[in-house]
Amino acid sequence: MGMLLRRAETNIWQRQKALPFSRQPGVRKPLSDGSDSVRLVAVQMNLSRFDGTTPWRFEKKIAKLMKQVKPHIAKDKPTIVAFPEFAGIPLVFMGSPLATLLPIKELSILSLLLGNLPSTIINLIRYRKGIANALLRSLDEDIRAVYEKVFSDVARKYGVYLVAGSAPITVNGKGPYNTSYFFDPYGSRLSIQRKVNLTSDEPGLGLVQSELKDIQAVKFTVGKKQATVGVEICLDAFNPYIETDMRKPAQEGDVRGKMRELEANILIQISANPGKWFGTLPNGTPQDVDWREGLDDQIQENPTAKYGLNPMAVGTLFKGITFEGVSTIIADKALTKDDSGIVAKADTHTGETIVSADVKL
């Protein structure tokens, strides 16, 4: 029942969205003021399963956030807008109202499974990757269609470069991966990034580790300079560098080393931290202090990386699963007056907000 309802809703939504449109940006062209600067914008987004029950609800959620982003979009320079990791996770509940209403993760997943049982069994037999993986494969086609269309449309409408957070998506029968799409101001997809280093929880959710060879960077002109933008999905930003030989290929799993090879000068770490922001890790380190070992540390030590953008998810997805974090824009410490490396940061670790700043390449 869930699969049939989801497929019907997605098909109706796609037909409504299938009207012809120009590939020109809806608001403005990606202009430059000639000063080699770019506007960075982090969307601190509340994750709620209720925002994905239908394609229309998800579209409304992203449209609402983009209205908040609009005042932060530059008129005279390129703007990069980034959503957090798992921005597309509410789409897992599309067409499954009962699963959405159940507050306990295990009961909700059971409801999703029962609503997609025939296709899940087929995927389980065909791919033999476990029940969670088989279930996500059953949901993949509709998740991918809505995720890509919604974020492509808002990138084009507002004329911005847009990192669309992430969603569970398969490719050529492999996966699903924790996947992030990067769109240009015309709504065209520039790149696809898949998470290489998974947390201990992600395999149990059916997600598969990607390969380092698929990591790439996006390049575009900013004034007389070139922006080389690399996207790292949360834990990928914490991998150790290769310190011994700058010319040595990055080792397996070392996304940070790969970004160094690609000479990325803007790094975007999209994140979802399922824990207390001001809590303490098992090793005794405060969470907010440990977090600076990721993108912040990378910006300070990578000779090519000048700026970092870290949008974070907040909100409660299920009882006992709450995301907290402070979105930040980071620079080489030498570029900040107080030597902190922090250009701008959110004023809340639990609520939605927008963080923006201009940076010069």
C-alpha positions in Angstrom: 0.0 0.0 0.0 2.8 2.4 0.9 4.6 1.8 -2.3 1.5 2.3 -4.5 0.6 5.5 -2.7 4.1 6.9 -2.9 4.4 6.0 -6.6 1.1 7.6 -7.4 1.9 10.8 -5.5 5.3 11.0 -7.2 3.9 10.5 -10.6 1.2 13.1 -10.1 3.8 15.6 -8.7 6.1 14.9 -11.6 3.4 15.6 -14.2 2.6 18.9 -12.4 6.3 19.8 -12.5 6.8 18.8 -16.1 6.0 22.2 -17.6 8.7 23.6 -20.0 11.0 26.1 -18.4 14.1 28.1 -19.5 17.5 27.0 -18.3 18.3 30.6 -17.5 18.5 31.5 -13.7 15.2 32.6 -12.4 16.5 35.5 -10.4 19.9 36.6 -11.9 22.9 35.4 -13.6 25.9 34.3 -11.5 27.6 37.7 -11.6 30.9 38.8 -10.2 31.8 42.3 -8.9 35.3 41.8 -10.1 36.7 41.5 -6.6 37.3 37.8 -6.7 34.8 37.3 -3.9 32.0 34.8 -3.3 29.1 34.6 -0.9 28.9 31.5 1.3 25.5 30.5 2.8 24.9 27.7 5.3 21.4 26.5 5.8 20.9 25.1 9.3 17.9 22.8 8.7 15.5 21.1 11.0 15.0 17.4 10.1 11.5 16.1 10.5 10.0 13.0 9.1 6.7 15.0 8.7 8.3 17.1 6.0 8.6 14.2 3.6 5.2 12.6 3.7 4.4 13.8 0.2 6.5 15.5 -2.6 4.5 18.7 -2.1 5.3 18.8 1.6 9.1 18.4 0.9 9.0 21.0 -1.8 7.2 23.4 0.5 9.8 22.8 3.2 12.7 23.6 0.9 10.9 26.6 -0.6 10.3 28.0 2.9 14.0 27.7 3.7 15.0 29.3 0.4 12.8 32.3 1.2 14.9 32.7 4.4 18.0 32.3 2.3 16.9 35.0 -0.3 18.1 38.1 1.7 21.6 36.4 1.9 22.0 35.9 -1.8 24.5 38.4 -3.4 23.4 40.5 -6.3 27.0 41.1 -7.6 28.9 37.9 -7.0 28.3 34.1 -7.1 26.5 32.6 -4.1 27.0 29.1 -2.8 24.2 27.7 -0.7 24.7 24.5 1.2 22.1 22.3 3.0 23.1 19.8 5.7 23.7 16.1 5.5 20.4 14.1 5.3 18.4 17.1 4.1 16.6 14.5 1.9 16.0 11.9 4.6 12.4 13.0 5.2 11.6 11.6 1.7 12.1 8.1 3.1 8.6 8.5 4.6 6.9 9.6 1.4 3.6 7.8 0.9 3.8 6.2 4.4 1.6 8.2 6.8 1.5 5.5 9.5 5.3 5.2 9.5 5.5 9.0 9.8 3.1 9.1 12.8 5.0 6.4 14.8 7.5 8.1 17.1 9.7 5.1 17.7 12.3 4.3 15.0 11.9 0.5 15.0 8.1 0.7 14.7 8.3 3.3 11.9 10.8 1.2 10.0 8.5 -1.9 10.4 5.6 0.1 9.0 7.8 1.2 6.1 8.8 -2.4 5.5 5.2 -3.8 5.5 4.1 -1.1 3.1 6.9 -2.0 0.7 7.2 -5.7 1.4 7.0 -7.2 -2.1 9.7 -5.0 -3.7 11.8 -5.3 -0.5 11.8 -9.1 -0.7 12.7 -9.0 -4.4 15.6 -6.7 -3.6 16.7 -8.8 -0.7 16.9 -11.9 -2.8 18.5 -10.1 -5.8 21.2 -8.1 -4.0 21.6 -10.0 -0.6 22.7 -6.8 1.2 20.3 -7.1 4.2 16.7 -6.0 4.8 17.5 -2.3 5.5 19.4 -2.0 2.2 16.6 -3.8 0.3 14.0 -1.4 1.8 16.0 1.7 0.8 16.3 0.2 -2.7 12.6 0.0 -2.9 12.2 3.7 -2.0 15.1 4.9 -4.2 13.4 5.8 -7.5 10.9 8.1 -5.9 13.4 9.6 -3.4 15.8 10.4 -6.2 13.2 11.9 -8.5 11.8 14.3 -5.8 15.2 15.2 -4.3 16.8 16.1 -7.6 13.9 18.0 -9.0 13.2 20.1 -5.9 16.8 21.2 -5.4 17.4 21.7 -9.1 14.4 24.0 -9.3 15.4 26.2 -6.3 19.0 26.5 -7.6 17.6 27.8 -10.9 14.9 30.0 -9.4 17.4 31.8 -7.1 20.4 31.7 -9.4 22.8 30.1 -6.9 25.3 27.3 -6.7 23.6 24.8 -4.4 24.8 21.8 -2.4 21.6 19.8 -1.8 22.6 18.2 1.5 22.3 14.5 1.0 19.8 11.6 0.6 20.1 7.8 0.3 20.5 7.2 -3.5 21.6 4.2 -5.6 23.7 4.4 -8.8 23.8 1.7 -11.5 22.3 -0.9 -9.1 24.9 -0.1 -6.5 24.3 1.5 -3.1 22.3 3.1 -1.8 25.0 5.7 -0.9 24.7 8.7 1.4 24.7 11.0 -1.7 25.0 14.8 -2.3 24.1 16.6 -5.5 25.8 19.9 -6.4 23.8 22.2 -8.8 24.8 25.3 -10.8 22.7 28.5 -11.0 20.9 27.0 -14.1 19.6 24.0 -12.1 22.0 21.6 -13.9 23.8 19.0 -11.8 27.6 19.8 -11.6 28.6 16.8 -9.5 27.6 13.9 -7.3 29.4 13.2 -4.1 29.0 9.9 -2.2 30.1 9.4 1.4 33.3 7.3 1.7 33.6 7.0 5.5 30.4 5.9 7.2 29.5 6.1 10.8 28.9 3.0 12.8 25.1 3.4 12.4 24.9 3.9 8.7 25.5 0.4 7.5 22.7 -0.8 9.7 20.5 1.7 8.0 21.2 0.1 4.6 23.8 2.6 3.4 26.9 1.5 1.5 30.4 2.9 1.6 31.5 4.7 -1.6 35.0 4.7 -3.2 37.6 7.4 -3.0 38.1 7.4 -6.8 34.7 8.9 -7.2 35.5 12.0 -5.2 35.6 15.2 -7.3 35.7 18.9 -7.1 33.7 21.6 -9.0 35.4 24.6 -10.7 34.0 27.9 -11.7 35.3 31.4 -12.3 35.1 34.1 -9.6 36.3 37.4 -11.0 39.9 36.8 -12.1 40.2 33.7 -9.8 39.0 30.2 -9.9 36.9 28.6 -7.2 37.6 24.9 -6.7 34.9 23.5 -4.5 35.0 20.2 -2.7 32.1 18.6 -0.8 32.8 16.3 2.1 29.9 14.4 3.7 30.3 14.8 7.5 32.8 12.1 8.7 34.8 12.4 5.4 36.1 15.7 6.7 37.7 14.0 9.7 40.0 11.6 7.8 43.7 12.1 8.4 46.0 13.7 5.8 48.8 12.0 4.0 51.8 13.9 5.4 54.7 12.0 3.9 54.5 12.9 0.2 52.4 15.6 -1.4 52.6 13.8 -4.7 51.4 10.4 -3.4 47.9 9.4 -4.4 45.4 9.6 -1.5 45.1 6.3 0.4 41.7 4.5 0.6 39.2 6.5 2.6 41.3 9.7 2.9 38.9 12.2 1.5 40.9 15.1 3.0 44.0 13.9 1.1 42.0 13.7 -2.0 40.8 17.3 -1.6 44.4 18.3 -1.2 45.2 16.6 -4.5 42.3 18.3 -6.2 43.6 21.7 -4.8 40.1 22.6 -3.5 40.2 26.2 -2.1 36.6 26.1 -0.8 35.6 23.0 1.3 32.0 22.3 2.2 31.3 19.8 5.0 27.6 18.9 5.1 26.8 17.5 8.5 24.3 15.9 10.8 25.4 15.3 14.4 23.0 12.9 16.2 24.1 14.0 19.7 24.3 16.8 22.2 26.3 19.7 20.9 27.5 20.6 24.3 27.8 17.0 25.4 30.9 14.9 26.1 32.2 12.1 23.9 33.2 8.7 25.5 36.9 9.8 25.4 36.0 12.8 27.6 36.4 15.4 24.8 33.5 18.0 24.6 31.6 17.4 21.3 31.9 21.0 20.1 35.7 21.0 20.7 36.1 17.6 18.9 34.1 19.0 16.0 36.9 21.4 15.2 39.1 18.5 14.3 37.2 18.2 11.1 36.7 21.0 8.6 38.3 23.6 10.9 41.5 21.6 11.3 41.6 20.8 7.6 41.3 24.5 6.6 44.2 25.4 8.8 46.5 22.7 7.6 45.6 22.3 3.9 47.8 24.8 2.0 45.2 25.2 -0.9 42.0 25.4 1.2 41.2 29.0 2.2 37.6 28.7 3.3 35.1 26.2 4.7 31.4 26.0 4.9 29.7 23.7 7.4 25.9 23.6 7.4 24.4 21.4 10.1 21.2 19.6 10.7 19.1 20.1 13.8 15.8 18.6 15.1 14.4 15.3 16.3 13.8 12.6 13.7 12.6 10.0 16.2 12.4 9.7 19.9 16.0 9.4 21.0 17.5 10.6 17.7 18.0 14.4 17.9 20.5 16.4 15.8 22.3 19.4 17.2 25.1 21.6 15.8 26.3 25.1 15.1 26.7 25.9 11.4 29.9 27.8 10.6 31.9 29.6 7.9 35.6 29.0 8.4 38.8 30.6 7.1 42.5 30.2 7.4 43.2 31.8 10.8 45.5 34.3 9.1 42.5 35.7 7.3 40.5 36.5 10.5 41.2 39.5 12.7 41.0 37.5 16.0 43.0 34.6 14.7 40.0 32.3 15.5 39.4 31.0 12.0 35.7 31.6 12.4 34.2 34.0 9.9 30.5 33.5 10.9 28.5 31.0 12.9 24.9 30.2 13.9 23.6 31.7 17.2 21.7 28.5 18.0 22.6 24.8 18.2 19.0 23.5 18.1 17.0 25.8 15.8 16.9 26.6 12.1 18.9 29.6 10.9 20.9 30.9 8.0 24.6 31.9 8.2 26.3 33.8 5.5 29.5 35.7 4.7 31.5 37.1 1.8 35.0 35.6 1.3 37.7 36.6 -1.1 39.7 34.1 -3.1 
